[in-house]
């Protein structure tokens, strides 16, 4: 297959994965509709409702598999082949893959299938935003990004981002559950607030060391290799450190002050806000970031030019990438 065919195949894979996640979301919502009058300790008698829950999980698993294939195809579409996180679009589809994967694995191990409606909705929305607003061409990585340290750095950042996102969803669910007195329906079947609080803590406790490894170890090593300094006061570096401080405060408060419940959930959501602002906000509002997927002054820009291929032929559209070695047709 040619690079262009791999790129098209990757797009098709992302769309197929999004459709599977969307169908899983619908199945979860159908299950929720069937549970409106079912108490927490009551068995589900409606076979269609029970089947919808199982179908939603199966669709989520297939979505993860197809999503992985789309990521691999995206990397194979580049010349030379590379890891699929050279811009915001690629980082988004990688991050949503990790969120879905962590959910599926956690459901098997921790039985958190009740989190499925929130996770599937988040993943579908993120993939739609990536495909409609963040899509970018497959380009070779610049020299600063063509490093094995980038692979290690971004892999750890993506894994921790997925864990922090799941933890944030659990924190939101905790705040809603703590104020609910429902005896039937979805919230009644969600575990007690203290269980949600403990699960959120476990997700954050898993993600924090990985984030530390990404921000304080591999990130500076890559920065020194790429730009000659371990710390450049890049906006993403600063906000990544702010995120690290917030999550460190969250874990420290739980371990020493004994913060539980509402205060811990709010602090975890503050951490998630800094995390996603670092990813989204810096990319759109900063003009000085050196990261390739930021919308900075040094980012490569595509300009569409129309030239006449021949006097008797229709104009040919040529895409020229400013800063690249060769024009793209």
Secondary structure, 3 states (H helix, E strand, C coil): CCHHHHHHHHHHHHHHHHHHHHHHHHHHHHHHHHCCCCECCCCCCCHHHHHHHHHHHHHHHHHHHHHHHHHHHHHHCCCCCCCCCCCHHHHHHHHHHHHHHHHHHHHHHHCCHHHHHHHHHHHHHHHHHHHHHCCCCCCCCCCCCCCHHHHHHHHHHHHHHHHHHHHHHHHHHHHHHHCCCCCECHHHHCCCHHHHHHHHHHHHHHHHHHHHHHHHHHHHHHHHHHHCCCCCCCHHHHHHHHHHHHHHHHHHHHHHHCCCCHHHHHHHHHHHHHHHHHHHHHHHHCCCCCCCCCCCCCCCCEEEEEECCCCCCCCEEEEEECCCCCCEC
